Amino acid sequence: MTHEPLPDAGPSARAADLRLAGEWLARHDLADAHPTPLLAIRLAVRRRARLIAQILLAVLILASSLAAASTFGSPPTYRPLPLLALATLVVGLLLAQSLLDRWVRRVDQQAGATLSRRAAHSIQPGWRAVLGQPYAVFAVATFVGAMALAGSALAIPDPTVRQLAVVLLIGLLGATAITAMQLRHLLRHPVVAQDEESLTADVIMRVEDARELTTPSVQWSLPMVLLFGTAPGWWSAAAFVYLILGLVAFVVLHARMPSSATVARRAMSIR
């Protein structure tokens, strides 16, 4: 990052944010770079946005569980109101995610306005550079597997299981839509950089965010929370195998893929 402080425009970087920015640079082989207010502000807002996004997904899981609990009764009956409430909540969560992305974009715009100059060779990395084909294939395979589990549960001639499968479908589609919105924002968000080092840091942040988005917490947890033990034994066994295979693939992927700093430098070298 540039060794000169940025003008005092926008939110000021706190000392703790500057310290965390320095630690972030050291972790990504940029220890010689100086943590600037620009980087500190951008990292801080991303930490808060990431936390809020995780809370949104937790709310979705909790709401799906509550909607599923309403299906149990004696005798089991179809209750459309919980499903309608869950679908409405999904729309609200999508709106909240949109506002969250707008907040991050606005903070970056305010921070970028303080730059004395932009990077001479600015880039807009695409999905192959930011996410990478292996992570994209993993994300698609995870989604397809979760949807296959939900679809197979719909074919079970049990009204309770079927309604739980509908809840699962709504939750999965909502989580996928939220992730798609985040990826879209990540790929289309303008680069904010003043020099080569800040440009590299910008790409590293994108790669890290994209990889975190491929962590399928909802896709793994919802089938187990909603239907495991309620659906027939073959379905529970299939869900267990899906989870174990997904975890193994996730661990192998993270172990064998290059670091975000390496990916960013490769993207910089071919721009």
LUMZA-376359 format. One record per residue (C-alpha): residue number from 1; residue in one letter; y, z, x. Coordinates in steps of 0.5 Angstrom, whole numbers, plus 500, padded with zeros to 3 digits. Last residue first. Example, Ala and Ser with C-alpha at 12.3 -4.5 7.8 and 13.67 -1.06 7.14 Angstrom:
BEGIN
2, S, 498, 514, 527
1, A, 491, 516, 525
REM end
This chain:
BEGIN
271, R, 483, 466, 492
270, I, 477, 466, 496
269, S, 478, 472, 501
268, M, 481, 476, 496
267, A, 475, 476, 491
266, R, 471, 478, 497
265, R, 476, 484, 499
264, A, 475, 486, 492
263, V, 467, 486, 492
262, T, 467, 490, 498
261, A, 472, 495, 495
260, S, 468, 495, 489
259, S, 462, 497, 493
258, P, 456, 492, 494
257, M, 450, 492, 489
256, R, 444, 495, 491
255, A, 444, 502, 489
254, H, 448, 501, 482
253, L, 443, 496, 480
252, V, 437, 499, 482
251, V, 440, 506, 478
250, F, 442, 502, 472
249, A, 435, 498, 472
248, V, 431, 504, 472
247, L, 436, 507, 466
246, G, 435, 501, 462
245, L, 427, 501, 463
244, I, 427, 509, 461
243, L, 431, 508, 455
242, Y, 428, 502, 452
241, V, 421, 505, 454
240, F, 423, 511, 450
239, A, 426, 506, 444
238, A, 419, 503, 444
237, A, 415, 509, 443
236, S, 420, 512, 438
235, W, 418, 505, 434
234, W, 411, 505, 435
233, G, 411, 513, 432
232, P, 414, 511, 426
231, A, 422, 512, 425
230, T, 424, 520, 424
229, G, 422, 522, 431
228, F, 427, 518, 434
227, L, 432, 515, 429
226, L, 439, 517, 430
225, V, 440, 521, 436
224, M, 435, 517, 440
223, P, 438, 510, 437
222, L, 445, 513, 438
221, S, 444, 515, 446
220, W, 442, 509, 450
219, Q, 447, 504, 446
218, V, 452, 509, 446
217, S, 452, 511, 454
216, P, 451, 504, 456
215, T, 455, 504, 463
214, T, 457, 497, 463
213, L, 464, 500, 462
212, E, 464, 504, 468
211, R, 463, 497, 472
210, A, 469, 494, 469
209, D, 473, 500, 471
208, E, 471, 500, 478
207, V, 472, 492, 479
206, R, 479, 493, 476
205, M, 481, 498, 480
204, I, 479, 495, 486
203, V, 482, 489, 484
202, D, 489, 493, 484
201, A, 487, 496, 490
200, T, 487, 489, 494
199, L, 493, 487, 491
198, S, 496, 494, 493
197, E, 494, 493, 500
196, E, 496, 485, 501
195, D, 503, 487, 498
194, Q, 507, 488, 492
193, A, 502, 488, 487
192, V, 501, 489, 479
191, V, 496, 484, 477
190, P, 497, 482, 469
189, H, 492, 485, 464
188, R, 488, 479, 462
187, L, 481, 481, 465
186, L, 482, 489, 464
185, H, 485, 488, 457
184, R, 479, 483, 455
183, L, 474, 488, 458
182, Q, 477, 494, 454
181, M, 477, 490, 447
180, A, 469, 488, 449
179, T, 468, 495, 450
178, I, 471, 497, 443
177, A, 467, 492, 440
176, T, 461, 494, 443
175, A, 462, 501, 441
174, G, 463, 499, 434
173, L, 457, 494, 433
172, L, 453, 500, 436
171, G, 455, 505, 431
170, I, 455, 500, 425
169, L, 448, 498, 427
168, L, 445, 505, 428
167, V, 448, 507, 421
166, V, 444, 501, 418
165, A, 438, 503, 422
164, L, 439, 510, 419
163, Q, 439, 507, 412
162, R, 433, 504, 413
161, V, 429, 510, 416
160, T, 431, 514, 410
159, P, 429, 508, 405
158, D, 422, 507, 408
157, P, 419, 500, 408
156, I, 421, 499, 416
155, A, 424, 492, 417
154, L, 431, 495, 418
153, A, 428, 499, 424
152, S, 426, 493, 427
151, G, 433, 491, 427
150, A, 436, 497, 430
149, L, 431, 497, 436
148, A, 433, 489, 437
147, M, 440, 491, 437
146, A, 439, 496, 442
145, G, 435, 491, 446
144, V, 440, 486, 445
143, F, 446, 491, 447
142, T, 442, 493, 454
141, A, 441, 486, 456
140, V, 448, 484, 455
139, A, 450, 489, 459
138, F, 445, 488, 464
137, V, 447, 481, 465
136, A, 454, 482, 465
135, Y, 453, 487, 471
134, P, 448, 482, 475
133, Q, 453, 476, 474
132, G, 459, 480, 476
131, L, 464, 485, 473
130, V, 471, 483, 477
129, A, 469, 477, 481
128, R, 465, 474, 475
127, W, 470, 476, 470
126, G, 476, 473, 473
125, P, 481, 475, 478
124, Q, 488, 474, 476
123, I, 491, 472, 483
122, S, 498, 474, 487
121, H, 499, 470, 493
120, A, 506, 473, 495
119, A, 505, 479, 492
118, R, 511, 481, 488
117, R, 518, 484, 491
116, S, 522, 490, 490
115, L, 517, 493, 486
114, T, 520, 498, 481
113, A, 519, 493, 475
112, G, 511, 494, 476
111, A, 511, 501, 475
110, Q, 514, 500, 468
109, Q, 510, 494, 467
108, D, 504, 498, 469
107, V, 506, 504, 464
106, R, 506, 499, 458
105, R, 499, 496, 460
104, V, 496, 503, 460
103, W, 500, 504, 453
102, R, 497, 498, 450
101, D, 490, 499, 452
100, L, 491, 506, 449
99, L, 494, 503, 443
98, S, 488, 498, 442
97, Q, 483, 503, 443
96, A, 486, 507, 437
95, L, 486, 501, 433
94, L, 478, 500, 435
93, L, 477, 507, 433
92, G, 480, 506, 426
91, V, 476, 500, 425
90, V, 470, 504, 427
89, L, 472, 510, 423
88, T, 473, 506, 417
87, A, 465, 503, 418
86, L, 463, 510, 418
85, A, 467, 512, 412
84, L, 464, 506, 408
83, L, 457, 508, 411
82, P, 458, 515, 409
81, L, 460, 513, 402
80, P, 454, 508, 401
79, R, 449, 514, 399
78, Y, 442, 511, 398
77, T, 437, 516, 396
76, P, 432, 520, 399
75, P, 428, 525, 394
74, S, 430, 530, 397
73, G, 435, 529, 402
72, F, 436, 526, 408
71, T, 441, 520, 408
70, S, 447, 525, 409
69, A, 445, 527, 416
68, A, 446, 520, 418
67, A, 453, 519, 417
66, L, 454, 526, 421
65, S, 450, 523, 427
64, S, 454, 517, 426
63, A, 461, 521, 426
62, L, 458, 525, 432
61, I, 457, 518, 436
60, L, 463, 515, 434
59, V, 467, 521, 436
58, A, 464, 521, 443
57, L, 466, 514, 444
56, L, 473, 516, 442
55, I, 473, 522, 447
54, Q, 470, 517, 453
53, A, 476, 512, 451
52, I, 481, 518, 452
51, L, 478, 520, 458
50, R, 478, 513, 461
49, A, 486, 513, 459
48, R, 487, 519, 462
47, R, 484, 517, 469
46, R, 487, 510, 468
45, V, 494, 513, 467
44, A, 493, 517, 473
43, L, 491, 511, 478
42, R, 497, 507, 476
41, I, 502, 513, 477
40, A, 499, 514, 484
39, L, 499, 507, 486
38, L, 506, 506, 484
37, P, 508, 513, 487
36, T, 505, 510, 494
35, P, 499, 513, 497
34, H, 500, 510, 504
33, A, 494, 505, 507
32, D, 491, 507, 513
31, A, 485, 510, 509
30, L, 484, 504, 505
29, D, 476, 504, 506
28, H, 475, 505, 498
27, R, 474, 513, 499
26, A, 480, 514, 503
25, L, 485, 510, 498
24, W, 482, 514, 492
23, E, 483, 521, 496
22, G, 490, 518, 498
21, A, 491, 517, 490
20, L, 489, 524, 489
19, R, 494, 527, 493
18, L, 499, 523, 490
17, D, 497, 525, 483
16, A, 497, 532, 485
15, A, 505, 531, 488
14, R, 507, 528, 481
13, A, 509, 521, 481
12, S, 515, 520, 477
11, P, 515, 516, 470
10, G, 519, 510, 470
9, A, 524, 508, 475
8, D, 525, 512, 482
7, P, 525, 507, 487
6, L, 519, 506, 490
5, P, 517, 509, 497
4, E, 517, 505, 503
3, H, 510, 505, 507
2, T, 507, 499, 502
1, M, 500, 500, 500
REM end
